[in-house]
Amino acid sequence: MPSVVRACQGDTLDLICWRTLGTTAGGIVEQAYELNRGLADSGVILAEGTMVTLPDPPASNAATLENVNLWN
């Protein structure tokens, strides 16, 4: 379910995606632009208080890495 967040001073869409969803990978920013047509018409920096609809967070399919201890 898409979520709606309010832009803070100096926010960009990719910063909001990173802060809220934890990633900008997988086309998240592009999906957010699709949900917010015309958002970039006034520039890259969003006006403070702009309501932004974000897509669903991506499914976590990242492989878990094994921890390596250099000193035993």
PyMOL Python script that loads the backbone (N, CA, C, O; Angstrom):
from pymol import cmd

cmd.read_pdbstr("""\
ATOM      1  N   MET A   1       0.846  -1.174   0.000  1.00  0.00           N
ATOM      2  CA  MET A   1       0.000   0.000   0.000  1.00  0.00           C
ATOM      3  C   MET A   1       0.892   1.238   0.000  1.00  0.00           C
ATOM      4  O   MET A   1       1.722   1.400   0.895  1.00  0.00           O
ATOM      5  N   PRO A   2       0.733   2.112  -0.990  1.00  0.00           N
ATOM      6  CA  PRO A   2       1.547   3.326  -1.037  1.00  0.00           C
ATOM      7  C   PRO A   2       1.343   4.190   0.215  1.00  0.00           C
ATOM      8  O   PRO A   2       0.260   4.230   0.798  1.00  0.00           O
ATOM      9  N   SER A   3       2.407   4.868   0.599  1.00  0.00           N
ATOM     10  CA  SER A   3       2.333   5.746   1.757  1.00  0.00           C
ATOM     11  C   SER A   3       2.523   7.186   1.314  1.00  0.00           C
ATOM     12  O   SER A   3       3.082   7.451   0.249  1.00  0.00           O
ATOM     13  N   VAL A   4       2.061   8.102   2.127  1.00  0.00           N
ATOM     14  CA  VAL A   4       2.178   9.530   1.834  1.00  0.00           C
ATOM     15  C   VAL A   4       3.019  10.170   2.933  1.00  0.00           C
ATOM     16  O   VAL A   4       2.756   9.982   4.121  1.00  0.00           O
ATOM     17  N   VAL A   5       4.035  10.929   2.522  1.00  0.00           N
ATOM     18  CA  VAL A   5       4.907  11.622   3.472  1.00  0.00           C
ATOM     19  C   VAL A   5       4.968  13.097   3.099  1.00  0.00           C
ATOM     20  O   VAL A   5       4.666  13.481   1.970  1.00  0.00           O
ATOM     21  N   ARG A   6       5.361  13.905   4.058  1.00  0.00           N
ATOM     22  CA  ARG A   6       5.477  15.351   3.849  1.00  0.00           C
ATOM     23  C   ARG A   6       6.955  15.706   3.703  1.00  0.00           C
ATOM     24  O   ARG A   6       7.782  15.292   4.515  1.00  0.00           O
ATOM     25  N   ALA A   7       7.284  16.477   2.660  1.00  0.00           N
ATOM     26  CA  ALA A   7       8.662  16.886   2.405  1.00  0.00           C
ATOM     27  C   ALA A   7       9.118  17.914   3.433  1.00  0.00           C
ATOM     28  O   ALA A   7       8.368  18.815   3.807  1.00  0.00           O
ATOM     29  N   CYS A   8      10.351  17.764   3.879  1.00  0.00           N
ATOM     30  CA  CYS A   8      10.979  18.736   4.775  1.00  0.00           C
ATOM     31  C   CYS A   8      11.782  19.725   3.932  1.00  0.00           C
ATOM     32  O   CYS A   8      11.949  19.533   2.728  1.00  0.00           O
ATOM     33  N   GLN A   9      12.269  20.768   4.564  1.00  0.00           N
ATOM     34  CA  GLN A   9      13.038  21.781   3.847  1.00  0.00           C
ATOM     35  C   GLN A   9      14.271  21.148   3.209  1.00  0.00           C
ATOM     36  O   GLN A   9      15.026  20.441   3.877  1.00  0.00           O
ATOM     37  N   GLY A  10      14.475  21.402   1.916  1.00  0.00           N
ATOM     38  CA  GLY A  10      15.646  20.918   1.201  1.00  0.00           C
ATOM     39  C   GLY A  10      15.546  19.483   0.707  1.00  0.00           C
ATOM     40  O   GLY A  10      16.528  18.953   0.187  1.00  0.00           O
ATOM     41  N   ASP A  11      14.402  18.840   0.852  1.00  0.00           N
ATOM     42  CA  ASP A  11      14.243  17.450   0.428  1.00  0.00           C
ATOM     43  C   ASP A  11      14.190  17.315  -1.088  1.00  0.00           C
ATOM     44  O   ASP A  11      13.678  18.185  -1.791  1.00  0.00           O
ATOM     45  N   THR A  12      14.729  16.209  -1.566  1.00  0.00           N
ATOM     46  CA  THR A  12      14.564  15.774  -2.945  1.00  0.00           C
ATOM     47  C   THR A  12      13.820  14.449  -2.889  1.00  0.00           C
ATOM     48  O   THR A  12      13.736  13.829  -1.829  1.00  0.00           O
ATOM     49  N   LEU A  13      13.285  14.014  -4.005  1.00  0.00           N
ATOM     50  CA  LEU A  13      12.510  12.777  -4.001  1.00  0.00           C
ATOM     51  C   LEU A  13      13.379  11.580  -3.654  1.00  0.00           C
ATOM     52  O   LEU A  13      12.942  10.695  -2.917  1.00  0.00           O
ATOM     53  N   ASP A  14      14.607  11.537  -4.173  1.00  0.00           N
ATOM     54  CA  ASP A  14      15.459  10.401  -3.842  1.00  0.00           C
ATOM     55  C   ASP A  14      15.847  10.391  -2.367  1.00  0.00           C
ATOM     56  O   ASP A  14      16.005   9.316  -1.788  1.00  0.00           O
ATOM     57  N   LEU A  15      16.004  11.549  -1.746  1.00  0.00           N
ATOM     58  CA  LEU A  15      16.295  11.606  -0.316  1.00  0.00           C
ATOM     59  C   LEU A  15      15.106  11.102   0.500  1.00  0.00           C
ATOM     60  O   LEU A  15      15.287  10.385   1.484  1.00  0.00           O
ATOM     61  N   ILE A  16      13.908  11.470   0.100  1.00  0.00           N
ATOM     62  CA  ILE A  16      12.706  10.996   0.795  1.00  0.00           C
ATOM     63  C   ILE A  16      12.590   9.478   0.658  1.00  0.00           C
ATOM     64  O   ILE A  16      12.260   8.794   1.627  1.00  0.00           O
ATOM     65  N   CYS A  17      12.858   8.951  -0.532  1.00  0.00           N
ATOM     66  CA  CYS A  17      12.815   7.497  -0.729  1.00  0.00           C
ATOM     67  C   CYS A  17      13.842   6.805   0.153  1.00  0.00           C
ATOM     68  O   CYS A  17      13.542   5.785   0.774  1.00  0.00           O
ATOM     69  N   TRP A  18      15.056   7.356   0.214  1.00  0.00           N
ATOM     70  CA  TRP A  18      16.106   6.757   1.027  1.00  0.00           C
ATOM     71  C   TRP A  18      15.742   6.798   2.514  1.00  0.00           C
ATOM     72  O   TRP A  18      15.894   5.806   3.227  1.00  0.00           O
ATOM     73  N   ARG A  19      15.263   7.948   2.968  1.00  0.00           N
ATOM     74  CA  ARG A  19      14.939   8.110   4.382  1.00  0.00           C
ATOM     75  C   ARG A  19      13.735   7.257   4.792  1.00  0.00           C
ATOM     76  O   ARG A  19      13.734   6.679   5.879  1.00  0.00           O
ATOM     77  N   THR A  20      12.728   7.174   3.949  1.00  0.00           N
ATOM     78  CA  THR A  20      11.493   6.489   4.301  1.00  0.00           C
ATOM     79  C   THR A  20      11.527   5.000   3.988  1.00  0.00           C
ATOM     80  O   THR A  20      11.099   4.182   4.802  1.00  0.00           O
ATOM     81  N   LEU A  21      12.036   4.647   2.808  1.00  0.00           N
ATOM     82  CA  LEU A  21      12.015   3.254   2.365  1.00  0.00           C
ATOM     83  C   LEU A  21      13.347   2.538   2.582  1.00  0.00           C
ATOM     84  O   LEU A  21      13.416   1.310   2.523  1.00  0.00           O
ATOM     85  N   GLY A  22      14.403   3.313   2.833  1.00  0.00           N
ATOM     86  CA  GLY A  22      15.705   2.712   3.090  1.00  0.00           C
ATOM     87  C   GLY A  22      16.488   2.354   1.842  1.00  0.00           C
ATOM     88  O   GLY A  22      17.536   1.716   1.944  1.00  0.00           O
ATOM     89  N   THR A  23      16.016   2.743   0.672  1.00  0.00           N
ATOM     90  CA  THR A  23      16.715   2.430  -0.570  1.00  0.00           C
ATOM     91  C   THR A  23      16.247   3.344  -1.692  1.00  0.00           C
ATOM     92  O   THR A  23      15.165   3.930  -1.641  1.00  0.00           O
ATOM     93  N   THR A  24      17.100   3.445  -2.707  1.00  0.00           N
ATOM     94  CA  THR A  24      16.701   4.108  -3.951  1.00  0.00           C
ATOM     95  C   THR A  24      16.874   3.145  -5.119  1.00  0.00           C
ATOM     96  O   THR A  24      16.714   3.533  -6.276  1.00  0.00           O
ATOM     97  N   ALA A  25      17.199   1.900  -4.821  1.00  0.00           N
ATOM     98  CA  ALA A  25      17.439   0.887  -5.851  1.00  0.00           C
ATOM     99  C   ALA A  25      16.133   0.285  -6.347  1.00  0.00           C
ATOM    100  O   ALA A  25      15.075   0.462  -5.742  1.00  0.00           O
ATOM    101  N   GLY A  26      16.229  -0.422  -7.448  1.00  0.00           N
ATOM    102  CA  GLY A  26      15.080  -1.148  -7.971  1.00  0.00           C
ATOM    103  C   GLY A  26      14.007  -0.290  -8.596  1.00  0.00           C
ATOM    104  O   GLY A  26      12.854  -0.708  -8.697  1.00  0.00           O
ATOM    105  N   GLY A  27      14.372   0.909  -9.018  1.00  0.00           N
ATOM    106  CA  GLY A  27      13.391   1.767  -9.675  1.00  0.00           C
ATOM    107  C   GLY A  27      12.416   2.449  -8.729  1.00  0.00           C
ATOM    108  O   GLY A  27      11.356   2.903  -9.162  1.00  0.00           O
ATOM    109  N   ILE A  28      12.750   2.529  -7.452  1.00  0.00           N
ATOM    110  CA  ILE A  28      11.851   3.136  -6.457  1.00  0.00           C
ATOM    111  C   ILE A  28      11.596   4.604  -6.777  1.00  0.00           C
ATOM    112  O   ILE A  28      10.454   5.060  -6.726  1.00  0.00           O
ATOM    113  N   VAL A  29      12.647   5.345  -7.106  1.00  0.00           N
ATOM    114  CA  VAL A  29      12.491   6.778  -7.379  1.00  0.00           C
ATOM    115  C   VAL A  29      11.629   6.983  -8.627  1.00  0.00           C
ATOM    116  O   VAL A  29      10.780   7.873  -8.663  1.00  0.00           O
ATOM    117  N   GLU A  30      11.850   6.164  -9.634  1.00  0.00           N
ATOM    118  CA  GLU A  30      11.063   6.267 -10.857  1.00  0.00           C
ATOM    119  C   GLU A  30       9.591   5.945 -10.582  1.00  0.00           C
ATOM    120  O   GLU A  30       8.697   6.603 -11.114  1.00  0.00           O
ATOM    121  N   GLN A  31       9.347   4.933  -9.751  1.00  0.00           N
ATOM    122  CA  GLN A  31       7.971   4.600  -9.374  1.00  0.00           C
ATOM    123  C   GLN A  31       7.325   5.750  -8.614  1.00  0.00           C
ATOM    124  O   GLN A  31       6.142   6.036  -8.802  1.00  0.00           O
ATOM    125  N   ALA A  32       8.098   6.409  -7.756  1.00  0.00           N
ATOM    126  CA  ALA A  32       7.574   7.543  -6.994  1.00  0.00           C
ATOM    127  C   ALA A  32       7.214   8.700  -7.932  1.00  0.00           C
ATOM    128  O   ALA A  32       6.203   9.373  -7.729  1.00  0.00           O
ATOM    129  N   TYR A  33       8.044   8.931  -8.962  1.00  0.00           N
ATOM    130  CA  TYR A  33       7.717   9.969  -9.944  1.00  0.00           C
ATOM    131  C   TYR A  33       6.438   9.623 -10.697  1.00  0.00           C
ATOM    132  O   TYR A  33       5.645  10.512 -11.008  1.00  0.00           O
ATOM    133  N   GLU A  34       6.227   8.342 -10.994  1.00  0.00           N
ATOM    134  CA  GLU A  34       4.997   7.911 -11.668  1.00  0.00           C
ATOM    135  C   GLU A  34       3.772   8.187 -10.795  1.00  0.00           C
ATOM    136  O   GLU A  34       2.716   8.563 -11.304  1.00  0.00           O
ATOM    137  N   LEU A  35       3.914   8.000  -9.489  1.00  0.00           N
ATOM    138  CA  LEU A  35       2.803   8.241  -8.566  1.00  0.00           C
ATOM    139  C   LEU A  35       2.558   9.728  -8.320  1.00  0.00           C
ATOM    140  O   LEU A  35       1.479  10.114  -7.869  1.00  0.00           O
ATOM    141  N   ASN A  36       3.558  10.563  -8.616  1.00  0.00           N
ATOM    142  CA  ASN A  36       3.483  12.001  -8.343  1.00  0.00           C
ATOM    143  C   ASN A  36       3.781  12.792  -9.612  1.00  0.00           C
ATOM    144  O   ASN A  36       4.751  13.548  -9.671  1.00  0.00           O
ATOM    145  N   ARG A  37       2.950  12.613 -10.610  1.00  0.00           N
ATOM    146  CA  ARG A  37       3.143  13.311 -11.882  1.00  0.00           C
ATOM    147  C   ARG A  37       3.192  14.823 -11.646  1.00  0.00           C
ATOM    148  O   ARG A  37       2.384  15.378 -10.903  1.00  0.00           O
ATOM    149  N   GLY A  38       4.165  15.477 -12.301  1.00  0.00           N
ATOM    150  CA  GLY A  38       4.303  16.923 -12.188  1.00  0.00           C
ATOM    151  C   GLY A  38       5.120  17.371 -10.988  1.00  0.00           C
ATOM    152  O   GLY A  38       5.311  18.571 -10.787  1.00  0.00           O
ATOM    153  N   LEU A  39       5.601  16.439 -10.196  1.00  0.00           N
ATOM    154  CA  LEU A  39       6.347  16.792  -8.986  1.00  0.00           C
ATOM    155  C   LEU A  39       7.646  17.528  -9.322  1.00  0.00           C
ATOM    156  O   LEU A  39       8.041  18.437  -8.592  1.00  0.00           O
ATOM    157  N   ALA A  40       8.304  17.159 -10.392  1.00  0.00           N
ATOM    158  CA  ALA A  40       9.589  17.761 -10.750  1.00  0.00           C
ATOM    159  C   ALA A  40       9.439  19.023 -11.586  1.00  0.00           C
ATOM    160  O   ALA A  40      10.441  19.615 -11.986  1.00  0.00           O
ATOM    161  N   ASP A  41       8.218  19.444 -11.858  1.00  0.00           N
ATOM    162  CA  ASP A  41       8.004  20.629 -12.693  1.00  0.00           C
ATOM    163  C   ASP A  41       8.569  21.899 -12.076  1.00  0.00           C
ATOM    164  O   ASP A  41       8.952  22.819 -12.799  1.00  0.00           O
ATOM    165  N   SER A  42       8.625  21.964 -10.750  1.00  0.00           N
ATOM    166  CA  SER A  42       9.115  23.173 -10.090  1.00  0.00           C
ATOM    167  C   SER A  42      10.569  23.058  -9.651  1.00  0.00           C
ATOM    168  O   SER A  42      11.067  23.936  -8.947  1.00  0.00           O
ATOM    169  N   GLY A  43      11.262  21.988 -10.053  1.00  0.00           N
ATOM    170  CA  GLY A  43      12.680  21.833  -9.729  1.00  0.00           C
ATOM    171  C   GLY A  43      12.957  20.578  -8.921  1.00  0.00           C
ATOM    172  O   GLY A  43      12.046  19.835  -8.556  1.00  0.00           O
ATOM    173  N   VAL A  44      14.233  20.360  -8.653  1.00  0.00           N
ATOM    174  CA  VAL A  44      14.668  19.152  -7.956  1.00  0.00           C
ATOM    175  C   VAL A  44      14.348  19.223  -6.462  1.00  0.00           C
ATOM    176  O   VAL A  44      13.914  18.236  -5.867  1.00  0.00           O
ATOM    177  N   ILE A  45      14.561  20.379  -5.869  1.00  0.00           N
ATOM    178  CA  ILE A  45      14.285  20.564  -4.437  1.00  0.00           C
ATOM    179  C   ILE A  45      12.784  20.772  -4.270  1.00  0.00           C
ATOM    180  O   ILE A  45      12.200  21.666  -4.882  1.00  0.00           O
ATOM    181  N   LEU A  46      12.169  19.940  -3.438  1.00  0.00           N
ATOM    182  CA  LEU A  46      10.724  20.036  -3.214  1.00  0.00           C
ATOM    183  C   LEU A  46      10.408  21.146  -2.228  1.00  0.00           C
ATOM    184  O   LEU A  46      11.189  21.415  -1.315  1.00  0.00           O
ATOM    185  N   ALA A  47       9.287  21.774  -2.406  1.00  0.00           N
ATOM    186  CA  ALA A  47       8.840  22.801  -1.466  1.00  0.00           C
ATOM    187  C   ALA A  47       8.506  22.139  -0.132  1.00  0.00           C
ATOM    188  O   ALA A  47       7.936  21.049  -0.087  1.00  0.00           O
ATOM    189  N   GLU A  48       8.869  22.813   0.939  1.00  0.00           N
ATOM    190  CA  GLU A  48       8.582  22.287   2.271  1.00  0.00           C
ATOM    191  C   GLU A  48       7.079  22.086   2.433  1.00  0.00           C
ATOM    192  O   GLU A  48       6.289  22.975   2.116  1.00  0.00           O
ATOM    193  N   GLY A  49       6.695  20.920   2.926  1.00  0.00           N
ATOM    194  CA  GLY A  49       5.296  20.609   3.149  1.00  0.00           C
ATOM    195  C   GLY A  49       4.623  19.900   1.987  1.00  0.00           C
ATOM    196  O   GLY A  49       3.452  19.532   2.081  1.00  0.00           O
ATOM    197  N   THR A  50       5.350  19.703   0.885  1.00  0.00           N
ATOM    198  CA  THR A  50       4.782  18.996  -0.261  1.00  0.00           C
ATOM    199  C   THR A  50       4.453  17.562   0.137  1.00  0.00           C
ATOM    200  O   THR A  50       5.284  16.864   0.718  1.00  0.00           O
ATOM    201  N   MET A  51       3.244  17.131  -0.177  1.00  0.00           N
ATOM    202  CA  MET A  51       2.838  15.761   0.112  1.00  0.00           C
ATOM    203  C   MET A  51       3.300  14.870  -1.040  1.00  0.00           C
ATOM    204  O   MET A  51       3.022  15.155  -2.205  1.00  0.00           O
ATOM    205  N   VAL A  52       4.007  13.787  -0.703  1.00  0.00           N
ATOM    206  CA  VAL A  52       4.590  12.893  -1.699  1.00  0.00           C
ATOM    207  C   VAL A  52       4.074  11.482  -1.446  1.00  0.00           C
ATOM    208  O   VAL A  52       4.165  10.972  -0.330  1.00  0.00           O
ATOM    209  N   THR A  53       3.534  10.857  -2.485  1.00  0.00           N
ATOM    210  CA  THR A  53       3.089   9.469  -2.401  1.00  0.00           C
ATOM    211  C   THR A  53       4.245   8.568  -2.794  1.00  0.00           C
ATOM    212  O   THR A  53       4.831   8.730  -3.865  1.00  0.00           O
ATOM    213  N   LEU A  54       4.573   7.615  -1.926  1.00  0.00           N
ATOM    214  CA  LEU A  54       5.669   6.688  -2.186  1.00  0.00           C
ATOM    215  C   LEU A  54       5.123   5.298  -2.488  1.00  0.00           C
ATOM    216  O   LEU A  54       4.086   4.905  -1.954  1.00  0.00           O
ATOM    217  N   PRO A  55       5.826   4.549  -3.347  1.00  0.00           N
ATOM    218  CA  PRO A  55       5.389   3.189  -3.656  1.00  0.00           C
ATOM    219  C   PRO A  55       5.642   2.255  -2.476  1.00  0.00           C
ATOM    220  O   PRO A  55       6.270   2.634  -1.487  1.00  0.00           O
ATOM    221  N   ASP A  56       5.148   1.043  -2.598  1.00  0.00           N
ATOM    222  CA  ASP A  56       5.409   0.033  -1.580  1.00  0.00           C
ATOM    223  C   ASP A  56       6.908  -0.210  -1.483  1.00  0.00           C
ATOM    224  O   ASP A  56       7.612  -0.147  -2.492  1.00  0.00           O
ATOM    225  N   PRO A  57       7.405  -0.486  -0.280  1.00  0.00           N
ATOM    226  CA  PRO A  57       8.829  -0.791  -0.153  1.00  0.00           C
ATOM    227  C   PRO A  57       9.161  -2.074  -0.913  1.00  0.00           C
ATOM    228  O   PRO A  57       8.325  -2.974  -1.005  1.00  0.00           O
ATOM    229  N   PRO A  58      10.365  -2.162  -1.453  1.00  0.00           N
ATOM    230  CA  PRO A  58      10.734  -3.366  -2.204  1.00  0.00           C
ATOM    231  C   PRO A  58      10.865  -4.568  -1.271  1.00  0.00           C
ATOM    232  O   PRO A  58      11.188  -4.431  -0.091  1.00  0.00           O
ATOM    233  N   ALA A  59      10.608  -5.729  -1.822  1.00  0.00           N
ATOM    234  CA  ALA A  59      10.777  -6.956  -1.041  1.00  0.00           C
ATOM    235  C   ALA A  59      12.261  -7.155  -0.781  1.00  0.00           C
ATOM    236  O   ALA A  59      13.088  -6.960  -1.671  1.00  0.00           O
ATOM    237  N   SER A  60      12.585  -7.535   0.413  1.00  0.00           N
ATOM    238  CA  SER A  60      13.984  -7.737   0.782  1.00  0.00           C
ATOM    239  C   SER A  60      14.440  -9.101   0.288  1.00  0.00           C
ATOM    240  O   SER A  60      14.093 -10.133   0.863  1.00  0.00           O
ATOM    241  N   ASN A  61      15.222  -9.092  -0.786  1.00  0.00           N
ATOM    242  CA  ASN A  61      15.747 -10.339  -1.313  1.00  0.00           C
ATOM    243  C   ASN A  61      17.269 -10.320  -1.329  1.00  0.00           C
ATOM    244  O   ASN A  61      17.902 -11.068  -2.073  1.00  0.00           O
ATOM    245  N   ALA A  62      17.840  -9.469  -0.512  1.00  0.00           N
ATOM    246  CA  ALA A  62      19.290  -9.371  -0.441  1.00  0.00           C
ATOM    247  C   ALA A  62      19.864 -10.602   0.250  1.00  0.00           C
ATOM    248  O   ALA A  62      19.329 -11.082   1.250  1.00  0.00           O
ATOM    249  N   ALA A  63      20.933 -11.084  -0.289  1.00  0.00           N
ATOM    250  CA  ALA A  63      21.594 -12.246   0.299  1.00  0.00           C
ATOM    251  C   ALA A  63      22.289 -11.837   1.590  1.00  0.00           C
ATOM    252  O   ALA A  63      22.861 -10.750   1.685  1.00  0.00           O
ATOM    253  N   THR A  64      22.234 -12.702   2.563  1.00  0.00           N
ATOM    254  CA  THR A  64      22.899 -12.451   3.835  1.00  0.00           C
ATOM    255  C   THR A  64      24.363 -12.840   3.709  1.00  0.00           C
ATOM    256  O   THR A  64      24.685 -13.945   3.273  1.00  0.00           O
ATOM    257  N   LEU A  65      25.236 -11.937   4.089  1.00  0.00           N
ATOM    258  CA  LEU A  65      26.661 -12.205   4.010  1.00  0.00           C
ATOM    259  C   LEU A  65      27.158 -12.786   5.325  1.00  0.00           C
ATOM    260  O   LEU A  65      26.710 -12.400   6.405  1.00  0.00           O
ATOM    261  N   GLU A  66      28.084 -13.711   5.212  1.00  0.00           N
ATOM    262  CA  GLU A  66      28.676 -14.307   6.405  1.00  0.00           C
ATOM    263  C   GLU A  66      29.692 -13.339   6.988  1.00  0.00           C
ATOM    264  O   GLU A  66      30.482 -12.743   6.256  1.00  0.00           O
ATOM    265  N   ASN A  67      29.669 -13.183   8.305  1.00  0.00           N
ATOM    266  CA  ASN A  67      30.650 -12.334   8.973  1.00  0.00           C
ATOM    267  C   ASN A  67      31.980 -13.058   9.041  1.00  0.00           C
ATOM    268  O   ASN A  67      32.033 -14.259   9.304  1.00  0.00           O
ATOM    269  N   VAL A  68      33.053 -12.321   8.803  1.00  0.00           N
ATOM    270  CA  VAL A  68      34.389 -12.888   8.862  1.00  0.00           C
ATOM    271  C   VAL A  68      35.152 -12.160   9.946  1.00  0.00           C
ATOM    272  O   VAL A  68      35.191 -10.929   9.969  1.00  0.00           O
ATOM    273  N   ASN A  69      35.752 -12.908  10.836  1.00  0.00           N
ATOM    274  CA  ASN A  69      36.555 -12.336  11.901  1.00  0.00           C
ATOM    275  C   ASN A  69      38.020 -12.465  11.505  1.00  0.00           C
ATOM    276  O   ASN A  69      38.516 -13.580  11.346  1.00  0.00           O
ATOM    277  N   LEU A  70      38.715 -11.353  11.346  1.00  0.00           N
ATOM    278  CA  LEU A  70      40.106 -11.374  10.915  1.00  0.00           C
ATOM    279  C   LEU A  70      41.050 -11.816  12.022  1.00  0.00           C
ATOM    280  O   LEU A  70      42.133 -12.337  11.752  1.00  0.00           O
ATOM    281  N   TRP A  71      40.642 -11.610  13.256  1.00  0.00           N
ATOM    282  CA  TRP A  71      41.491 -11.984  14.376  1.00  0.00           C
ATOM    283  C   TRP A  71      40.748 -12.975  15.248  1.00  0.00           C
ATOM    284  O   TRP A  71      39.746 -12.626  15.871  1.00  0.00           O
ATOM    285  N   ASN A  72      41.225 -14.200  15.298  1.00  0.00           N
ATOM    286  CA  ASN A  72      40.595 -15.247  16.121  1.00  0.00           C
ATOM    287  C   ASN A  72      41.203 -15.328  17.487  1.00  0.00           C
ATOM    288  O   ASN A  72      40.789 -16.155  18.300  1.00  0.00           O
TER     289      ASN A  72
END
""", "prot")
cmd.dss("prot")
cmd.show_as("cartoon", "prot")
cmd.util.cbc("prot")
cmd.orient("prot")
